[in-house]
């Protein structure tokens, strides 16, 4: 079976590296954390210029790219990547809130009509559901989804929803219960 963090079978140790490019710090942090939770090594950039410098110095295995950003937009970065035959091989997912509005639709149309990106899973509209996001990234990289990855992401998402409305006393009790629970060993057994 293929390991979701390494993209390799049988105990590979190098984690796949993803680059998350988004000008909104909270979105960038959110998307990066989803990928970290799924076992990826993650780099982040706040615009296309910063992303291009990172891609050239530490080429990622995958790029999650916002479309509408200051300085260098996602569309401009994508075109620069596609001009370089080595960088053109990196799978890219456009993650945007503007695929259907006046801010981003012209860029999306240009990207799709120009076949810069094509097929299913080339863009995802915000707000992003963590499991959908990870599945698209794994598919783009040819990685089989591991049951524990989906479980971990789904459980974390559910837990975060419950934490929002929980009273502090209940949260303290839950935290103490988690602290008392034995941690899994290095082999992942409980």
Buried (B, 14 or more C-beta within 10 A) or exposed (E): EBBBBBBEEEEEEEBBBBBBBBBBEEBBEBBBBBBBBBBBBBBBBBBBBBBBEBBEEEBBBBBBBBBBBEEBBBBBBBBBBBEEEEBEEBBBBBBBBBBEEEEBBEBBEEBBEEEBBEEEBBBBEBEBEBBEBBBBBBBBBEBEBBEEBBEBBEEBBEEEEEEEEBEEEEEEEBEEEEEEEEEEEEEEEE
